Amino acid sequence: MQIEYLHASKFGNGEAVAEEFRRLVEARGNRVDVHHIHDADPRRLPPADLYVFSSPGRMGKPIGGMRRFLKKAELPPHARYALLTTEAAPRPDKKTGELPSAEEQDKWQRVRPVMDELLAPKHLEKVAEGTVLVTGLKGPLEDGWQGKVEQFAAEVLPDDSSS
Ligand SMILES: Cc1cc2nc3c(=O)[nH]c(=O)nc-3n(C[C@H](O)[C@H](O)[C@H](O)COP(=O)(O)O)c2cc1C
């Protein structure tokens, strides 16, 4: 399986996630080409069995560069894609000390929904989504983040690709 992995990492956390994904997936006999979106042309994406788009969060949305990239991306109809984001871990309310409920969280945190909305007009086939949290605004990645990448990799790989 040939995978094109396009990320918009700014502080290096998403890049580490991409490298871990590549390591795991290539160990199972697949090929993963990782590119920062600044080094890729959204109108000339190479053919692939799967496109993985990975963005950090910004004000509840994907980072601007990724939004523009997804808007411009030219992909064949029914191409398969998956989303893997890096997002800030929810923080407790300063007054109450309570974490936001899942509902409150989903209201402002729309990183993956916005990515899906930008891709919707292209009639692609979504395969999976995942997120890895960062504990501060610029990182580091949460403890055990490799496990999340492993879970995501297992979701996108067909069963017969395990060795
Ligand atoms: C100005 C700013 C705003 C941010 N806003 C959000 C946000 O709304 N939601 C979110 O999940 N993460 C937010 N983050 C944290 C990013 O998710 C985090 O920087 C990113 O995942 C780190 O990945 P990178 O090292 O690959 O850039 C923000 C970070 C900065 C610096």
The ligand as a Gaussian input file, in Angstrom:
#p B3LYP/6-31G(d) Opt

LIG

0 1
 C       -1.789000      30.335000      18.942000
 C       -2.148000      28.885000      19.133000
 C       -3.484000      28.511000      19.122000
 C       -3.834000      27.174000      19.296000
 N       -5.149000      26.828000      19.252000
 C       -5.476000      25.516000      19.364000
 C       -6.827000      25.096000      19.254000
 O       -7.744000      25.884000      19.080000
 N       -7.093000      23.796000      19.372000
 C       -6.116000      22.868000      19.559000
 O       -6.397000      21.701000      19.648000
 N       -4.836000      23.236000      19.677000
 C       -4.495000      24.529000      19.572000
 N       -3.183000      24.895000      19.667000
 C       -2.174000      23.855000      19.977000
 C       -1.748000      23.104000      18.742000
 O       -2.614000      22.027000      18.557000
 C       -0.311000      22.634000      18.940000
 O        0.552000      23.745000      18.850000
 C        0.070000      21.653000      17.865000
 O       -0.705000      20.508000      17.929000
 C        1.507000      21.281000      17.967000
 O        1.824000      20.562000      16.798000
 P        3.094000      20.943000      15.939000
 O        4.254000      20.876000      16.858000
 O        3.143000      19.876000      14.908000
 O        2.907000      22.296000      15.339000
 C       -2.813000      26.208000      19.496000
 C       -1.472000      26.605000      19.505000
 C       -1.122000      27.921000      19.330000
 C        0.333000      28.305000      19.339000

